[in-house]
Amino acid sequence: HPTVTVAPETALTPAPTATPVVVPTATPSAAPTVTPEAEPTKLVVQYEPVLIDKEHFGTERFCAYIKKNMDVNQDGFLSAEEGNAVTEIALTYFYYEKEKQDEPEGTAIGFSYFPNLTHLGFVSSDALVIKDHPSLTHYGLGEAKTKDTYIENCPKLTSIFYSNAYGNLHVSDCEA
């Protein structure tokens, strides 16, 4: 019987709200026997650009990852357009200095700025909080050093890979 654990309140700013938007697909009129697969519904979140800092994302490593991989215009802010485009985060040991790989450094937050995030791999922080995420389907960590992982109210989550991981995994109100 799973234990329900309430995630600690860590977000200092209100989370953006998502509005589903169906991305239109072109249907060929000359070939009625071929039916293209419908594009998945994309969520569009509107928010003012957010400073990529520990206040919004919790850890310096996560901020560095966002700046390198998602801050397309390299202005130090995450725009709604940049955040809406993210479908995968893979913050692995590759992004850590070798001598600091096993040093957790705070609580990773701010996943609500990535409403179309479906796959998340995260290896090290004191805690990881994913709450009320509309699109997350897969979460995984192998040989991770995250002390506490809180995943709450992620209705599409169907897969968790948690192998050789150090720490506690708290999941509630999810499919998995």
ABEGO torsion letter per residue (X at the ends): XBBBBBBBBABABBBBBBBBBBBBBBBBAABAABBBBBBBBBBBBBBBBBBBBAAAAGBAAAAAAAAAAABAAGAGBBBAAAAAABABBBBBAAABBAAAAABBAEBBBGAAABAABABBBBABBABBBBBGBAABABBBBBGBABABBBBBGBAABABBBBBGBBEBBBBBGBAX
